[in-house]
Amino acid sequence: MINFNFFSDPQITKKDTGDLQALNVLFNYQATNLEVLDKTQEILERVVSFRNAGKYDGYELSKNGESGVFFFKAQSSENLYKMILPVLKDIPFLKGAEVQLQTHPNQDDENSVKTFII
């Protein structure tokens, strides 16, 4: 179960994306070893950059280190999700993670969010 108390901080869950759409991966992380997160970050950054599908924008961990978020930006969060999903599924600690896709239906509507579980 993801600790959503961590995600109540608007600075963490709503990074400024400008005109780009956001894709956030909310995950549990019970380890104290940040090396796994850093290696995962390198993989995600390479995949997104190689495919020129958007931008990997880092990660944040809760103060207790039990939950975190990977941040991405793209012209189309849905296309980015389809592209990185196979990679996300191969990362053991992301099983059960929640993916939030921010979309902009049109300029008059508020942002909408689609949610998926890995």
C-alpha positions in Angstrom: 0.0 0.0 0.0 1.4 3.4 -1.0 1.7 5.9 1.8 -0.4 8.8 0.4 0.4 11.1 3.4 3.7 11.9 1.7 1.9 13.0 -1.4 -0.3 15.6 0.3 2.6 18.1 -0.2 1.6 20.1 -3.3 5.2 20.9 -4.1 5.9 17.2 -4.5 2.9 16.1 -6.4 2.4 19.1 -8.6 5.7 20.1 -10.1 5.4 23.0 -12.5 5.1 21.4 -16.0 4.3 24.5 -18.0 2.5 23.3 -21.2 3.8 19.8 -20.9 1.8 16.9 -19.4 3.0 15.2 -16.2 3.4 11.5 -15.6 4.1 10.6 -12.0 4.9 7.1 -10.7 4.1 6.8 -7.0 5.8 3.8 -5.3 6.6 2.1 -2.0 10.3 1.8 -1.1 11.2 -0.1 2.0 15.0 -0.2 1.5 17.6 2.2 2.9 19.9 1.7 -0.1 19.5 4.6 -2.5 21.8 2.9 -5.1 18.8 1.0 -6.5 16.9 4.2 -6.9 19.8 5.9 -8.6 20.3 3.0 -11.0 16.6 3.0 -11.7 16.7 6.7 -12.3 19.6 6.2 -14.9 17.6 3.6 -16.7 14.4 5.7 -16.9 16.4 8.8 -18.0 18.1 6.9 -20.8 14.9 5.3 -22.1 13.0 8.5 -22.2 15.9 10.5 -23.7 16.7 7.8 -26.3 13.2 7.7 -27.5 12.9 11.5 -27.3 9.5 11.0 -25.7 9.7 13.5 -23.0 11.8 14.4 -20.0 12.6 12.4 -16.8 12.5 15.0 -14.0 13.9 13.2 -11.0 12.5 11.6 -7.9 11.5 12.5 -4.4 11.3 10.3 -1.3 9.2 10.7 1.8 11.0 11.8 4.9 10.9 8.2 6.3 12.0 6.8 2.9 9.0 4.4 2.6 7.4 6.0 -0.4 8.5 8.1 -3.4 7.6 9.5 -6.8 9.3 9.5 -10.1 8.5 12.6 -12.2 8.2 12.9 -16.0 7.1 15.5 -18.4 6.0 15.0 -22.0 3.9 16.5 -24.8 1.7 13.4 -24.4 1.7 11.7 -21.0 -0.3 8.8 -22.5 2.3 8.1 -25.2 5.1 8.4 -22.7 3.3 5.9 -20.4 2.9 3.4 -23.3 6.6 3.7 -24.1 8.0 3.3 -20.5 5.4 0.8 -19.2 7.5 -2.3 -20.2 10.5 -0.9 -18.3 8.4 0.0 -15.3 7.0 -3.6 -15.2 10.6 -5.0 -15.1 11.5 -3.0 -11.9 10.6 -5.2 -8.9 10.0 -2.5 -6.3 7.5 -0.8 -8.7 5.0 -3.7 -8.6 1.8 -2.2 -7.4 3.0 1.4 -8.0 0.4 3.9 -9.1 1.0 5.9 -12.3 -0.8 9.2 -12.7 -1.1 10.7 -16.1 -2.0 14.4 -16.3 -3.8 15.3 -19.5 -5.1 18.6 -20.8 -8.4 17.9 -22.6 -8.6 21.4 -23.9 -7.7 24.9 -22.8 -11.0 25.6 -21.1 -11.1 22.4 -18.9 -9.1 21.8 -15.8 -6.3 19.1 -16.0 -7.6 15.6 -15.7 -5.7 12.7 -14.2 -5.8 9.1 -15.3 -4.5 6.5 -12.8 -3.1 3.1 -13.5 -1.5 0.4 -11.3 1.6 -1.4 -12.5 
